[in-house]
Amino acid sequence: MKAFRHVSAIAPLLMSLAALAIVLGYLALSGPVRQPDEGAAAHLFQLLIVGQLPFVAYFAFRWMPKAPARGLGVLGLQVLAASVAILPVALFQL
């Protein structure tokens, strides 16, 4: 798929994967215990999730007019990846 050759398609997926790895690493090391103060892991997670927005917006503006079906597929994967990264945070109320 041509759309996956662009950084704006791949970067959000990799950022979601990194955010998920941070959450899973945090859970593995300290368990599902809520900390009184947000640590570095929470800040990195937030930056990775919010940092995806410019990439997703650029991708949408660039690819939706050219190839709407492919663009929607990639946008769907990006949203799914972000949702999977956010799920443990919401599930364990971290």
PyMOL commands that place a pseudoatom at each C-alpha (Angstrom):
pseudoatom trace, name=CA, resn=MET, resi=1, chain=A, elem=C, hetatm=0, pos=[0.000, 0.000, 0.000]
pseudoatom trace, name=CA, resn=LYS, resi=2, chain=A, elem=C, hetatm=0, pos=[1.478, 3.321, -1.055]
pseudoatom trace, name=CA, resn=ALA, resi=3, chain=A, elem=C, hetatm=0, pos=[0.085, 5.143, 1.963]
pseudoatom trace, name=CA, resn=PHE, resi=4, chain=A, elem=C, hetatm=0, pos=[2.254, 3.132, 4.368]
pseudoatom trace, name=CA, resn=ARG, resi=5, chain=A, elem=C, hetatm=0, pos=[5.433, 4.353, 2.689]
pseudoatom trace, name=CA, resn=HIS, resi=6, chain=A, elem=C, hetatm=0, pos=[5.076, 7.766, 4.291]
pseudoatom trace, name=CA, resn=VAL, resi=7, chain=A, elem=C, hetatm=0, pos=[6.291, 8.825, 7.700]
pseudoatom trace, name=CA, resn=SER, resi=8, chain=A, elem=C, hetatm=0, pos=[2.926, 10.367, 8.516]
pseudoatom trace, name=CA, resn=ALA, resi=9, chain=A, elem=C, hetatm=0, pos=[1.358, 6.899, 8.294]
pseudoatom trace, name=CA, resn=ILE, resi=10, chain=A, elem=C, hetatm=0, pos=[4.012, 4.953, 10.182]
pseudoatom trace, name=CA, resn=ALA, resi=11, chain=A, elem=C, hetatm=0, pos=[5.031, 7.414, 12.909]
pseudoatom trace, name=CA, resn=PRO, resi=12, chain=A, elem=C, hetatm=0, pos=[1.715, 7.329, 14.816]
pseudoatom trace, name=CA, resn=LEU, resi=13, chain=A, elem=C, hetatm=0, pos=[1.754, 3.539, 14.801]
pseudoatom trace, name=CA, resn=LEU, resi=14, chain=A, elem=C, hetatm=0, pos=[5.285, 3.463, 16.185]
pseudoatom trace, name=CA, resn=MET, resi=15, chain=A, elem=C, hetatm=0, pos=[4.449, 6.133, 18.746]
pseudoatom trace, name=CA, resn=SER, resi=16, chain=A, elem=C, hetatm=0, pos=[1.432, 4.110, 19.916]
pseudoatom trace, name=CA, resn=LEU, resi=17, chain=A, elem=C, hetatm=0, pos=[3.606, 1.017, 20.163]
pseudoatom trace, name=CA, resn=ALA, resi=18, chain=A, elem=C, hetatm=0, pos=[6.150, 2.940, 22.246]
pseudoatom trace, name=CA, resn=ALA, resi=19, chain=A, elem=C, hetatm=0, pos=[3.384, 4.301, 24.502]
pseudoatom trace, name=CA, resn=LEU, resi=20, chain=A, elem=C, hetatm=0, pos=[2.029, 0.781, 24.984]
pseudoatom trace, name=CA, resn=ALA, resi=21, chain=A, elem=C, hetatm=0, pos=[5.523, -0.482, 25.812]
pseudoatom trace, name=CA, resn=ILE, resi=22, chain=A, elem=C, hetatm=0, pos=[5.893, 2.254, 28.428]
pseudoatom trace, name=CA, resn=VAL, resi=23, chain=A, elem=C, hetatm=0, pos=[2.572, 1.353, 30.042]
pseudoatom trace, name=CA, resn=LEU, resi=24, chain=A, elem=C, hetatm=0, pos=[3.293, -2.377, 30.012]
pseudoatom trace, name=CA, resn=GLY, resi=25, chain=A, elem=C, hetatm=0, pos=[6.789, -1.780, 31.387]
pseudoatom trace, name=CA, resn=TYR, resi=26, chain=A, elem=C, hetatm=0, pos=[5.362, 0.386, 34.149]
pseudoatom trace, name=CA, resn=LEU, resi=27, chain=A, elem=C, hetatm=0, pos=[2.777, -2.270, 34.992]
pseudoatom trace, name=CA, resn=ALA, resi=28, chain=A, elem=C, hetatm=0, pos=[5.425, -4.989, 35.006]
pseudoatom trace, name=CA, resn=LEU, resi=29, chain=A, elem=C, hetatm=0, pos=[7.716, -3.052, 37.318]
pseudoatom trace, name=CA, resn=SER, resi=30, chain=A, elem=C, hetatm=0, pos=[5.301, -1.499, 39.805]
pseudoatom trace, name=CA, resn=GLY, resi=31, chain=A, elem=C, hetatm=0, pos=[1.962, -3.169, 39.180]
pseudoatom trace, name=CA, resn=PRO, resi=32, chain=A, elem=C, hetatm=0, pos=[-1.376, -1.455, 38.741]
pseudoatom trace, name=CA, resn=VAL, resi=33, chain=A, elem=C, hetatm=0, pos=[-0.788, 0.907, 41.665]
pseudoatom trace, name=CA, resn=ARG, resi=34, chain=A, elem=C, hetatm=0, pos=[-1.663, 4.537, 41.117]
pseudoatom trace, name=CA, resn=GLN, resi=35, chain=A, elem=C, hetatm=0, pos=[1.199, 6.834, 42.099]
pseudoatom trace, name=CA, resn=PRO, resi=36, chain=A, elem=C, hetatm=0, pos=[0.481, 10.064, 43.994]
pseudoatom trace, name=CA, resn=ASP, resi=37, chain=A, elem=C, hetatm=0, pos=[2.720, 11.987, 41.597]
pseudoatom trace, name=CA, resn=GLU, resi=38, chain=A, elem=C, hetatm=0, pos=[2.952, 11.427, 37.861]
pseudoatom trace, name=CA, resn=GLY, resi=39, chain=A, elem=C, hetatm=0, pos=[6.352, 10.110, 36.969]
pseudoatom trace, name=CA, resn=ALA, resi=40, chain=A, elem=C, hetatm=0, pos=[8.434, 10.155, 33.836]
pseudoatom trace, name=CA, resn=ALA, resi=41, chain=A, elem=C, hetatm=0, pos=[6.546, 7.199, 32.376]
pseudoatom trace, name=CA, resn=ALA, resi=42, chain=A, elem=C, hetatm=0, pos=[3.241, 9.076, 32.553]
pseudoatom trace, name=CA, resn=HIS, resi=43, chain=A, elem=C, hetatm=0, pos=[4.741, 12.168, 30.948]
pseudoatom trace, name=CA, resn=LEU, resi=44, chain=A, elem=C, hetatm=0, pos=[6.339, 10.160, 28.144]
pseudoatom trace, name=CA, resn=PHE, resi=45, chain=A, elem=C, hetatm=0, pos=[3.065, 8.351, 27.536]
pseudoatom trace, name=CA, resn=GLN, resi=46, chain=A, elem=C, hetatm=0, pos=[1.178, 11.643, 27.326]
pseudoatom trace, name=CA, resn=LEU, resi=47, chain=A, elem=C, hetatm=0, pos=[3.739, 13.156, 24.966]
pseudoatom trace, name=CA, resn=LEU, resi=48, chain=A, elem=C, hetatm=0, pos=[3.656, 10.132, 22.676]
pseudoatom trace, name=CA, resn=ILE, resi=49, chain=A, elem=C, hetatm=0, pos=[-0.133, 10.041, 22.499]
pseudoatom trace, name=CA, resn=VAL, resi=50, chain=A, elem=C, hetatm=0, pos=[-0.590, 13.786, 21.963]
pseudoatom trace, name=CA, resn=GLY, resi=51, chain=A, elem=C, hetatm=0, pos=[2.435, 13.970, 19.662]
pseudoatom trace, name=CA, resn=GLN, resi=52, chain=A, elem=C, hetatm=0, pos=[0.656, 11.712, 17.184]
pseudoatom trace, name=CA, resn=LEU, resi=53, chain=A, elem=C, hetatm=0, pos=[-1.995, 14.309, 16.409]
pseudoatom trace, name=CA, resn=PRO, resi=54, chain=A, elem=C, hetatm=0, pos=[0.077, 16.411, 13.972]
pseudoatom trace, name=CA, resn=PHE, resi=55, chain=A, elem=C, hetatm=0, pos=[1.117, 13.291, 12.058]
pseudoatom trace, name=CA, resn=VAL, resi=56, chain=A, elem=C, hetatm=0, pos=[-2.458, 11.995, 11.886]
pseudoatom trace, name=CA, resn=ALA, resi=57, chain=A, elem=C, hetatm=0, pos=[-3.803, 15.395, 10.803]
pseudoatom trace, name=CA, resn=TYR, resi=58, chain=A, elem=C, hetatm=0, pos=[-1.140, 15.750, 8.104]
pseudoatom trace, name=CA, resn=PHE, resi=59, chain=A, elem=C, hetatm=0, pos=[-1.833, 12.249, 6.862]
pseudoatom trace, name=CA, resn=ALA, resi=60, chain=A, elem=C, hetatm=0, pos=[-5.572, 12.911, 6.735]
pseudoatom trace, name=CA, resn=PHE, resi=61, chain=A, elem=C, hetatm=0, pos=[-5.162, 16.165, 4.815]
pseudoatom trace, name=CA, resn=ARG, resi=62, chain=A, elem=C, hetatm=0, pos=[-2.638, 14.633, 2.434]
pseudoatom trace, name=CA, resn=TRP, resi=63, chain=A, elem=C, hetatm=0, pos=[-4.243, 11.266, 1.685]
pseudoatom trace, name=CA, resn=MET, resi=64, chain=A, elem=C, hetatm=0, pos=[-8.000, 11.645, 2.096]
pseudoatom trace, name=CA, resn=PRO, resi=65, chain=A, elem=C, hetatm=0, pos=[-8.423, 13.697, -1.106]
pseudoatom trace, name=CA, resn=LYS, resi=66, chain=A, elem=C, hetatm=0, pos=[-6.125, 11.364, -3.103]
pseudoatom trace, name=CA, resn=ALA, resi=67, chain=A, elem=C, hetatm=0, pos=[-7.209, 7.923, -1.914]
pseudoatom trace, name=CA, resn=PRO, resi=68, chain=A, elem=C, hetatm=0, pos=[-10.118, 8.033, 0.532]
pseudoatom trace, name=CA, resn=ALA, resi=69, chain=A, elem=C, hetatm=0, pos=[-10.432, 4.271, 0.974]
pseudoatom trace, name=CA, resn=ARG, resi=70, chain=A, elem=C, hetatm=0, pos=[-6.748, 3.720, 1.690]
pseudoatom trace, name=CA, resn=GLY, resi=71, chain=A, elem=C, hetatm=0, pos=[-6.611, 6.832, 3.834]
pseudoatom trace, name=CA, resn=LEU, resi=72, chain=A, elem=C, hetatm=0, pos=[-9.518, 5.676, 5.973]
pseudoatom trace, name=CA, resn=GLY, resi=73, chain=A, elem=C, hetatm=0, pos=[-7.891, 2.279, 6.385]
pseudoatom trace, name=CA, resn=VAL, resi=74, chain=A, elem=C, hetatm=0, pos=[-4.652, 3.787, 7.637]
pseudoatom trace, name=CA, resn=LEU, resi=75, chain=A, elem=C, hetatm=0, pos=[-6.482, 6.289, 9.846]
pseudoatom trace, name=CA, resn=GLY, resi=76, chain=A, elem=C, hetatm=0, pos=[-8.458, 3.398, 11.298]
pseudoatom trace, name=CA, resn=LEU, resi=77, chain=A, elem=C, hetatm=0, pos=[-5.247, 1.546, 12.120]
pseudoatom trace, name=CA, resn=GLN, resi=78, chain=A, elem=C, hetatm=0, pos=[-3.803, 4.669, 13.717]
pseudoatom trace, name=CA, resn=VAL, resi=79, chain=A, elem=C, hetatm=0, pos=[-6.897, 5.129, 15.883]
pseudoatom trace, name=CA, resn=LEU, resi=80, chain=A, elem=C, hetatm=0, pos=[-6.901, 1.434, 16.787]
pseudoatom trace, name=CA, resn=ALA, resi=81, chain=A, elem=C, hetatm=0, pos=[-3.224, 1.546, 17.786]
pseudoatom trace, name=CA, resn=ALA, resi=82, chain=A, elem=C, hetatm=0, pos=[-3.772, 4.607, 19.979]
pseudoatom trace, name=CA, resn=SER, resi=83, chain=A, elem=C, hetatm=0, pos=[-6.813, 2.965, 21.551]
pseudoatom trace, name=CA, resn=VAL, resi=84, chain=A, elem=C, hetatm=0, pos=[-4.848, -0.177, 22.356]
pseudoatom trace, name=CA, resn=ALA, resi=85, chain=A, elem=C, hetatm=0, pos=[-2.155, 1.961, 24.005]
pseudoatom trace, name=CA, resn=ILE, resi=86, chain=A, elem=C, hetatm=0, pos=[-4.733, 3.885, 26.055]
pseudoatom trace, name=CA, resn=LEU, resi=87, chain=A, elem=C, hetatm=0, pos=[-6.746, 0.800, 27.068]
pseudoatom trace, name=CA, resn=PRO, resi=88, chain=A, elem=C, hetatm=0, pos=[-4.475, -0.367, 29.942]
pseudoatom trace, name=CA, resn=VAL, resi=89, chain=A, elem=C, hetatm=0, pos=[-4.361, 3.167, 31.340]
pseudoatom trace, name=CA, resn=ALA, resi=90, chain=A, elem=C, hetatm=0, pos=[-8.145, 3.380, 31.356]
pseudoatom trace, name=CA, resn=LEU, resi=91, chain=A, elem=C, hetatm=0, pos=[-8.588, -0.206, 32.534]
pseudoatom trace, name=CA, resn=PHE, resi=92, chain=A, elem=C, hetatm=0, pos=[-6.262, 0.132, 35.531]
pseudoatom trace, name=CA, resn=GLN, resi=93, chain=A, elem=C, hetatm=0, pos=[-7.134, 3.813, 36.099]
pseudoatom trace, name=CA, resn=LEU, resi=94, chain=A, elem=C, hetatm=0, pos=[-3.478, 4.845, 36.073]
for i in range(1, 94): cmd.bond("trace and resi %d" % i, "trace and resi %d" % (i + 1))
show_as sticks, trace
zoom trace
